[in-house]
Amino acid sequence: MEKLKSLLHEYPKSTNIFMGYGTAGFRARADILPWIMIRIGILATLRSKVKRACVGVMITASHNPECDNGVKLIDPHGEMLDQTWEVYANTLCTLDDDINIIWDYVETLMIQLNIQPNDEAIIGIAYDIRQSSPLLASIVKRAAQALSTTIMDFELMTTPQLHYAIRCYNDDDLNGKYTEADYFDKLCTAFQNLIFMTSSNKSFESLAIDAANGIGAIKLTHVRRILANFIRIDIYNDGTKGLLNDKCGADYVKIYQKAPDGLPLKNYSKCCSIDGDADRLIYFFIDENNQFRILDGDRFSVLFALFLSLKLQEAKLFDDVKIGVVQTAYANGRSTDYIINTMKVSVACVPTGVKHLHHKALDYDIGIYFEANGHGTVLFSDDLKSKVKAASEDPKRTEKERLAANQIRTFINLINETVGDAIADILATEVILFLLNLNLEKWLNFYDDLPQRQLKVAVKDRTMIQTIDAERRCIAPAHLQDRIDELVSKYPSGRAFVRPSSTEDIVRVYAEAITQIEADKLAIEIQKVVEELIN
């Protein structure tokens, strides 16, 4: 208690500030986060004691500017923190800097959760390249060590790496250990093996990667070195000049629909951007009409589903495997239509947030999910893994069937199943394009996106908006959904929804239509209705 008391005195709580723990954990300007880190060190220790396993603490603000930072916990299997524990995180952060008040709450949780004082705890901590990260990490460590917690200090890591490392540490099948060399060898070996399985004389196009001046730039150098004989990878915005996420990175490209600064776009036929902590990915290129084109999360869902469903068919496993794509309401309507009606793959829609996508993907043997921002991955059930292993080794099957099963089996090793991983997703995308003989233009031409517009509407009380059906329909305030339906009915292929922000008093409006002019008009009309009924 004395050590915690000293920390609380050294890093006092900011006044008049409330932060909620969400999908991104806690995130704010870096200089107001130290007091949060004390409470995170306590919470991580308690979580580890409850699970009797190592938990992760990742310090990053992802695609946010350099001045920001954040922190989130990683559960023992590499997944996001159990949602019930978000309540404990929020409660801890409402408590004043009185050690007796904080300790009373800790003891209450220990009784409630059946935690014994002598239960062991271990946490793994990593952080991105922000200047504020080492200090914030040290505060977490000091708070946890005050409770006799063992610390594994991974230091500089991408967010997906720490998710994978925590899973490795807790999984006997993965030898209960993690090294960075093992991580990159796993990805690159799977990539090479898939190439070796393919009889082709063609070669890879050079790939330009915008690394957002983030941690991914450092880690991508390992991939570039290992795969130098297969694919030329040129890394831009590598942190040697320029600011983190400043006019670069996946989020910048997606939001502004333009190429990042610092990348000579015209020198390449294929480019991509990752974000500051390397969990988001966006591809882009200049088409034959000199137009800037991007391939976002919806496109990755389609590409990955196409490849895996094709290989399942070739392996004669398609009818025995439940494959599905999980989307949010923000997925473009044309992507949903293409997956369902052309590819014959089922689609589920869930509320916005990776934790909802990931949870739903577990319902499938092969569950594919990507947010529109390019964050996503593929999950494979144990039953699916057993089936493809058996099929790849079955002498009664044809050579083509065994090859397809073995390709799926190898592809699984190319995926980070714990969380969206931009580096793994780059390699998976490249190998699929290679195996299916596709370039970016052919991939883009699978379907045409419906034009869409997103708006933010400032409101006095966002809680007045209540939604159902994965946030696609409103049940409050009264008559809002009827007005939206009436407006949408005037536009061919029109679609629209509104949803409240989880962090600020704004309502987000999304609209789609046949033309950009109509999408813009529909969004503005709905904005006016929201303002009329709420403000």
BASEDREN-936172 format. One line per 8 residues: number of its first residue (from 1); for each residue y, z, x of C-alpha. Coordinates in Angstrom, 2 decimals, always signed. Each point is the difference from the previous one (the first is absolute). Example, Ala and Ser with C-alpha at 12.3 -4.5 7.8 and 13.67 -1.06 7.14 Angstrom:
<mardos>
1> -4.50/+7.80/+12.30; +3.44/-0.66/+1.37 .
</mardos>
This chain:
<mardos>
1> +0.00/+0.00/+0.00; +2.39/+0.74/+2.87; -0.46/-3.48/+1.44; +0.65/-1.60/-3.40; +2.99/+2.27/-0.52; +1.42/-1.16/+3.32; -0.51/-3.64/-0.95; +1.70/+0.50/-3.36 .
9> +2.96/+1.52/+1.80; +0.08/-2.82/+2.57; -0.20/-2.77/-2.62; +1.56/+1.35/-3.22; -0.43/-1.72/-3.32; +2.73/-2.41/-1.02; +1.97/+1.12/-3.01; +0.19/-1.88/-3.30 .
17> -2.80/-2.39/+0.98; -3.17/-0.61/-1.96; -2.65/-2.42/+1.19; -3.20/-0.88/-1.80; -3.30/-0.90/+1.63; -1.09/-3.47/-1.12; -2.02/-2.97/+1.23; +2.17/-0.09/+3.13 .
25> -0.19/+3.77/+0.45; +3.40/+1.53/+0.75; +2.60/-2.47/+1.23; +3.69/+0.51/+0.77; +2.63/-0.16/+2.71; -1.65/+1.37/+3.13; +2.53/+2.74/+0.69; -0.75/+1.82/-3.26 .
33> -3.80/-0.03/+0.39; -0.78/+2.80/+2.53; -0.34/+2.73/-2.65; -2.39/-2.24/-1.95; -2.23/-0.26/+3.08; -0.52/+3.78/+0.08; -1.40/-0.13/-3.50; -2.10/-3.07/+0.82 .
41> -1.60/+1.87/+2.90; -0.94/+2.80/-2.41; -1.25/-2.39/-2.69; -2.07/-2.08/+2.45; -1.68/+3.16/+1.26; -0.90/+1.12/-3.52; -1.31/-3.46/-0.89; -2.19/-0.06/+3.11 .
49> -1.40/+3.45/-0.80; -0.83/-1.04/-3.58; -1.70/-3.24/+1.03; -1.59/+1.54/+3.13; +1.00/-3.18/+1.77; +2.78/-1.56/+2.03; +3.04/-1.26/-1.91; +2.74/-2.28/+1.30 .
57> +3.77/+0.33/+0.22; +1.85/-3.31/+0.44; +3.69/+0.09/+0.85; +1.66/-3.26/-0.94; +2.51/-1.53/-2.40; -1.85/-3.32/+0.00; +2.43/-2.82/-0.84; +3.07/+2.27/-0.22 .
65> +2.82/-0.15/+2.57; -0.16/+1.81/+3.34; +2.16/+2.87/-1.30; -2.66/+0.98/-2.55; -3.36/+1.64/+0.47; -2.76/+1.47/-2.12; -3.37/+1.69/-0.04; -3.19/-0.31/-1.99 .
73> -3.43/+1.61/+0.06; -3.28/-1.88/+0.35; -3.18/+1.35/-1.58; -3.32/+0.23/+1.91; -1.38/-3.40/-1.00; +3.21/-1.71/+1.07; +1.35/-0.18/-3.54; +3.35/+1.20/-1.28 .
81> +0.51/+3.66/-0.83; -1.69/+1.11/-3.22; +2.63/-0.15/-2.73; -0.59/+3.60/-1.07; +1.28/+1.09/+3.40; +3.28/-1.82/-0.49; +0.89/+2.88/-2.36; -0.62/+2.55/+2.77 .
89> +2.12/-2.07/+2.40; +2.87/-0.12/-2.46; -0.22/+3.71/-0.79; +0.06/+0.96/+3.68; +3.13/-2.08/+0.44; +1.81/+1.74/-2.84; -0.44/+3.41/+1.63; +2.82/+1.58/+1.96 .
97> -0.25/+0.82/+3.70; -1.22/+3.53/-0.67; -3.28/+0.49/+1.86; -1.16/+2.55/-2.56; +0.53/-2.43/-2.90; -1.76/-2.82/+1.84; -2.84/+2.24/+1.14; -0.52/+1.36/-3.52 .
105> -0.45/-3.60/-1.21; -2.39/-0.77/+2.87; -2.11/+3.04/-0.84; +0.01/-0.99/-3.68; -1.30/-3.46/+0.93; -2.65/+1.49/+2.28; -1.31/+2.14/-2.83; +0.20/-2.84/-2.51 .
113> -1.78/-2.44/+2.34; -2.47/+2.52/+1.43; +1.33/-0.33/+3.54; -1.01/+2.70/+2.46; +2.39/+1.02/+2.81; -2.61/-0.79/+2.65; -0.84/-3.47/-1.33; +0.53/-2.57/+2.73 .
121> +2.65/-2.70/-0.28; +0.66/-3.15/+2.01; +2.69/-2.63/-0.48; +0.66/-3.33/+1.73; +3.65/-0.92/+0.48; +1.50/-3.40/+0.81; +3.41/-1.60/-0.26; +1.86/-3.31/+0.30 .
129> +2.62/-0.95/+2.60; +3.05/+1.59/-1.67; +2.00/+2.23/+2.34; -0.22/+2.83/-2.53; -3.81/-0.08/-0.22; -1.03/+2.14/+3.01; +2.22/+2.92/-1.09; -1.29/-0.13/-3.58 .
137> -3.58/-0.16/+1.26; +0.57/+3.04/+2.22; +1.24/+2.03/-2.97; -3.12/-0.86/-2.01; -2.15/+1.03/+2.96; +1.82/+3.30/+0.51; -0.30/+0.91/-3.69; -3.70/-0.88/-0.08 .
145> -0.74/+1.78/+3.27; +1.65/+3.14/-1.40; -2.98/-0.01/-2.39; -2.49/-0.50/+2.86; -0.53/-3.67/-0.82; -1.53/-2.35/+2.58; +2.19/-3.02/+0.71; -1.06/-3.52/+0.97 .
153> +3.13/-1.74/+1.24; -0.44/-3.78/-0.28; +3.70/-0.62/+0.72; +1.03/-3.67/-0.51; -2.08/-1.71/-2.71; +0.34/-2.37/-2.90; -0.51/+1.68/-3.37; -3.27/-1.89/-0.66 .
161> -1.34/+1.08/+3.39; +0.40/+3.67/-0.88; -1.66/-0.52/-3.39; -2.96/-1.61/+1.79; -0.04/+2.64/+2.76; -0.21/+2.86/-2.51; -2.86/-1.69/-1.80; -1.83/-0.56/+3.30 .
169> +0.40/+3.62/+1.01; -1.51/+1.26/-3.26; -2.74/-2.63/-0.39; -3.28/+0.58/+1.85; -0.90/-3.68/-0.51; +3.06/-0.88/+2.10; -1.09/+2.46/+2.71; +2.67/+2.50/-0.96 .
177> +2.41/-1.34/+2.58; +2.82/-2.48/+0.35; +1.47/-1.93/+2.88; +2.62/-2.70/-0.12; -2.28/-2.27/+2.02; -2.75/+0.38/-2.63; +2.47/-0.84/-2.78; +1.15/-3.28/+1.58 .
185> -3.48/-0.91/+1.22; -1.33/+0.39/-3.54; +2.61/-2.34/-1.46; -0.05/-2.59/+2.77; -3.79/-0.08/+0.33; -0.37/-0.69/-3.72; +2.64/-2.74/+0.29; -1.81/-1.65/+2.91 .
193> -3.42/+0.29/-1.63; +1.22/-1.75/-3.14; +1.31/-2.84/+2.14; -3.30/-0.24/+1.90; -1.84/-0.32/-3.33; +1.99/-3.10/-0.86; -0.77/-3.40/+1.43; +3.44/-1.51/+0.38 .
201> +1.90/-1.88/+2.68; +3.42/+0.81/-1.39; +2.25/+2.61/+1.54; +2.45/+2.59/-1.27; +3.67/-0.76/-0.48; +2.30/+2.27/+1.98; +1.15/+3.03/-1.95; +3.49/+1.50/+0.31 .
209> +0.12/+3.68/-1.01; +3.21/+1.86/-0.81; -0.89/+3.61/+0.86; +3.19/+1.56/-1.48; +0.79/+1.67/+3.34; -2.60/+2.57/-1.01; -3.19/+1.64/+1.20; -2.03/-3.06/-1.01 .
217> +1.55/-1.99/+2.85; -1.58/+2.33/+2.55; -3.41/-0.06/-1.67; -0.04/-3.77/-0.55; +0.07/-0.54/+3.76; -3.60/+1.30/+0.11; -1.09/-2.54/-2.62; +1.84/-2.81/+1.77 .
225> -1.74/+0.83/+3.27; -3.51/+0.26/-1.48; +0.29/-3.20/-2.05; +1.94/-2.07/+2.53; -2.82/-2.57/+0.24; -0.09/-0.47/-3.78; +3.53/+0.06/-1.34; +3.48/-0.04/+1.48 .
233> +2.02/+2.93/-1.35; +3.72/+0.17/+0.77; +1.69/+3.32/-0.82; +3.69/+0.12/-0.91; +2.20/+2.98/-0.83; -2.22/+1.96/+2.34; +2.33/+2.95/+0.50; +1.50/-1.12/+3.28 .
241> +3.25/-0.85/-1.77; +1.18/+0.44/-3.56; -0.36/+2.89/-2.41; -3.03/+1.09/-2.00; -0.27/-1.93/-3.30; +3.52/-1.40/+0.50; +0.10/-3.51/-1.52; -3.70/-0.33/+0.74 .
249> -3.36/+1.21/-1.25; -2.15/-0.73/-3.03; +2.25/+1.79/-2.47; +3.08/-1.91/+1.17; -1.76/-3.36/-0.31; -1.37/+0.83/-3.45; +3.23/+1.38/-1.47; +2.43/-2.53/+1.43 .
257> -2.35/-3.00/-0.03; +1.13/-1.01/+3.46; -1.33/-0.07/+3.54; +0.53/+3.04/+2.23; +2.60/-0.08/+2.73; -1.39/-0.53/+3.48; -2.87/-2.33/-0.90; +0.37/-3.77/+0.74 .
265> -1.47/-1.10/-3.33; +0.26/-3.74/+0.66; -2.26/+0.30/+3.04; -2.99/+1.09/-2.09; -2.00/-1.24/-2.98; -1.30/+3.50/-0.69; +1.89/+3.31/+0.16; -0.39/+3.50/-1.36 .
273> +1.85/+3.31/-0.10; -1.32/+3.53/+0.02; +2.06/+3.11/-0.73; +1.05/+2.95/+2.16; -3.29/+1.91/-0.24; -2.23/-3.10/-0.31; -1.47/+0.41/-3.46; +1.81/-2.89/-1.75 .
281> -0.41/-3.71/+0.66; +1.79/-3.15/-1.17; -0.69/-3.59/+1.15; +2.66/-2.73/-0.07; +0.78/-3.54/+1.17; +2.32/-2.96/-0.45; -1.53/-2.64/-2.28; +0.27/-3.78/+0.27 .
289> +3.19/+0.10/-2.10; +1.57/+2.44/+2.47; -0.27/+2.83/-2.54; -0.78/+3.58/+1.02; -3.27/+1.09/-1.64; -1.72/+3.38/+0.02; -3.52/+1.18/-0.77; +0.07/+3.58/-1.29 .
297> -2.49/+2.56/-1.22; -1.05/-2.02/-3.05; -0.94/-2.87/+2.31; -2.12/+2.28/+2.19; -1.90/+1.23/-3.05; -0.75/-3.59/-0.97; -1.01/-1.06/+3.52; -2.28/+2.98/+0.61 .
305> -1.57/-0.25/-3.46; -0.57/-3.74/+0.49; -1.76/+0.51/+3.33; -2.18/+2.90/-1.10; -0.99/-1.51/-3.35; -0.89/-3.28/+1.77; -2.18/+1.82/+2.53; -1.64/+2.02/-2.77 .
313> -0.86/-3.26/-1.77; -1.38/-1.54/+3.19; -2.10/+3.14/+0.58; -1.23/-0.13/-3.62; +1.44/+3.48/-0.57; +2.96/-0.76/-2.27; -1.78/+0.92/-3.24; -1.22/+3.30/+1.46 .
321> +3.35/+1.18/+1.35; +3.02/+1.32/-1.86; +3.07/-1.48/+1.69; +3.51/+0.60/-1.27; +3.67/-0.20/+0.89; +2.32/+2.90/-0.80; +3.67/-0.76/-0.66; +3.11/+1.70/-1.33 .
329> +2.39/-1.33/-2.64; +2.07/-1.50/+2.84; -2.71/-2.54/+0.84; +1.12/-3.50/-0.86; -1.53/-1.16/-3.28; -1.22/-3.25/+1.53; -2.05/+1.89/+2.61; -1.70/+2.00/-2.73 .
337> -0.75/-3.14/-1.99; -1.39/-1.80/+3.07; -2.32/+2.88/+0.97; -1.36/+0.42/-3.53; -0.21/-3.57/-1.27; -0.51/-2.11/+3.12; -1.86/+2.38/+2.33; -1.86/+1.83/-2.80 .
345> +0.70/+3.37/+1.62; +1.01/+2.99/-2.11; +3.46/+1.60/+0.31; +1.04/+3.57/-0.78; +3.61/+1.17/-0.30; +1.09/+3.51/+1.00; +3.31/+1.87/+0.31; +2.14/-0.72/+3.05 .
353> -1.08/+1.80/+3.18; -2.68/-0.51/+2.63; -1.85/+3.15/-1.05; -0.61/-1.52/-3.47; -1.11/-3.34/+1.44; -2.35/+1.61/+2.50; -1.57/+2.30/-2.59; -0.69/-2.86/-2.42 .
361> -1.41/-2.23/+2.76; -2.77/+2.57/+0.45; -1.38/-1.09/-3.41; -1.21/-3.28/+1.51; -2.65/-0.96/+2.53; +2.78/-2.03/+1.60; +3.44/+1.23/-1.04; +2.98/-2.00/+1.27 .
369> +3.54/+1.29/-0.34; +3.38/-1.01/+1.36; +3.44/+1.01/-1.13; +2.51/-2.85/-0.16; +1.61/+1.45/+3.17; -3.13/-0.86/+1.99; -1.62/+3.44/+0.19; -3.69/-0.14/-0.86 .
377> -3.61/-0.13/+1.05; -3.57/-0.54/-1.25; -2.50/+2.72/-0.90; -3.76/-0.55/+0.19; -2.53/+2.24/-1.75; -3.02/+1.39/+1.82; -2.20/-1.92/-2.42; +1.74/-3.27/+0.93 .
385> -0.44/+0.72/+3.70; -3.72/+0.61/-0.54; -0.37/-3.22/-1.98; +1.68/-2.24/+2.57; -1.94/+1.64/+2.84; -3.28/-0.61/-1.82; +0.96/-3.59/-0.86; +1.06/-0.79/+3.58 .
393> -3.40/+1.19/+1.29; -2.24/-1.42/-2.78; -2.26/-2.73/+1.47; -0.69/-1.33/-3.51; +3.63/-1.05/-0.41; +1.34/-3.32/+1.23; +1.95/-0.19/+3.23; +3.20/-0.67/-1.98 .
401> -0.55/+3.09/-2.17; -0.68/+2.23/+3.02; +3.06/-1.38/+1.80; +2.30/+0.68/-2.96; -1.35/+3.54/-0.38; +0.47/+0.59/+3.72; +3.57/-1.33/-0.20; +0.80/+2.55/-2.72 .
409> -1.68/+2.72/+2.04; +2.09/-0.91/+3.04; +3.20/-0.36/-2.04; -0.41/+3.61/-1.16; +0.43/+1.07/+3.64; +3.28/-1.93/+0.14; +1.49/+2.09/-2.81; +1.57/+3.45/+0.14 .
417> -1.28/+1.40/-3.29; +2.06/+3.20/+0.18; +3.40/-1.58/-0.65; +1.98/-3.22/+0.30; +0.00/-0.98/+3.69; +2.26/-2.87/+1.03; -1.80/-0.64/+3.31; -3.44/-0.11/-1.63 .
425> +1.39/-2.12/-2.86; +1.51/-2.50/+2.46; -3.38/-0.51/+1.65; -1.77/-0.22/-3.37; +2.52/-2.55/-1.27; -0.26/-2.10/+3.15; -3.77/-0.09/-0.07; -0.11/-0.92/-3.71 .
433> +2.47/-2.84/+0.50; -2.13/-1.19/+2.93; -3.32/+0.20/-1.85; +1.36/-1.67/-3.15; +1.96/-2.63/+1.95; +3.31/+0.97/-1.58; +3.56/-0.02/+1.27; +2.87/+1.94/-1.57 .
441> +1.11/-2.91/-2.19; -3.48/-0.45/-1.48; -0.24/+3.73/-0.60; +3.40/+0.07/-1.70; -0.97/-2.94/-2.23; -2.85/+1.88/-1.71; +2.53/+0.71/-2.77; +3.75/+0.01/-0.59 .
449> +1.70/+3.36/-0.48; +2.00/+0.55/-3.15; +3.66/+0.65/+0.89; +0.82/+3.70/-0.33; +2.96/+2.33/+0.17; +0.16/+3.73/+0.64; +3.02/+2.15/-0.88; +0.91/+3.68/+0.29 .
457> +1.81/+1.67/-2.89; +1.80/+3.30/+0.68; -0.66/+2.51/-2.80; +0.88/+3.63/-0.70; -3.59/+1.10/-0.59; -2.90/-2.19/+1.11; -2.51/+2.27/-1.75; +1.10/-1.49/-3.32 .
465> -2.16/-3.00/+0.93; -3.70/+0.60/-0.58; -2.63/-2.67/+0.59; -3.68/-0.74/-0.66; -2.40/-2.86/+0.83; +0.54/+0.26/+3.78; +3.77/+0.18/-0.53; +0.07/-3.34/-1.83 .
473> +1.10/+1.38/-3.39; +2.52/+2.66/-1.08; -0.69/+2.66/-2.59; +3.43/+1.63/+0.38; +2.80/-0.27/-0.83; -0.67/-1.29/-3.50; +0.42/-3.73/-0.59; +0.41/-0.88/+3.70 .
481> -3.38/-1.75/+0.21; +0.67/-1.85/-3.25; +3.27/-1.31/+1.41; -1.71/-1.05/+3.24; -2.76/-1.80/-1.91; +2.59/-1.82/-2.09; +1.87/-1.20/+3.10; -3.17/-1.04/+1.86 .
489> -1.19/-2.05/-2.99; +2.96/-2.36/+0.48; -1.18/-1.10/+3.45; -3.09/-2.17/+0.65; -2.39/+1.92/+2.31; +2.47/+2.87/-0.09; -1.08/+3.47/+1.06; +2.03/+3.14/+0.57 .
497> -0.27/+3.76/+0.27; +2.14/+2.98/+0.91; -1.03/+3.17/+1.80; +1.85/+3.07/+1.26; +0.38/+0.65/+3.71; -2.06/+2.93/+1.27; +2.78/+1.26/+2.29; +3.43/-0.85/-1.44 .
505> +1.75/-0.50/-3.33; -0.47/-3.72/-0.26; -2.16/-2.21/-2.19; -1.66/-3.01/+1.59; -0.02/-3.25/-1.98; -2.50/-2.78/+0.76; +0.09/-3.43/-1.66; -1.91/-3.29/+0.40 .
513> +0.59/-3.41/-1.58; -0.58/-3.70/+0.59; +3.26/-0.49/+1.91; +2.08/+2.26/+2.21; +2.98/-0.39/-2.33; -2.09/+1.22/-2.94; -1.51/+2.87/+2.00; +3.49/+1.13/+1.03 .
521> +1.28/-0.30/-3.55; -2.94/+1.95/-1.45; +0.45/+2.80/+2.56; +3.71/+0.32/-0.78; -0.63/+0.08/-3.75; -2.55/+2.79/+0.43; +2.39/+1.87/+2.28; +2.60/-0.01/-2.79 .
529> -2.55/+1.35/-2.48; -0.96/+2.82/+2.37; +3.65/+0.93/+0.53; +0.61/-0.09/-3.75; -2.95/+2.21/-0.95; +0.13/+2.50/+2.88; +3.62/+0.36/+1.10 .
</mardos>
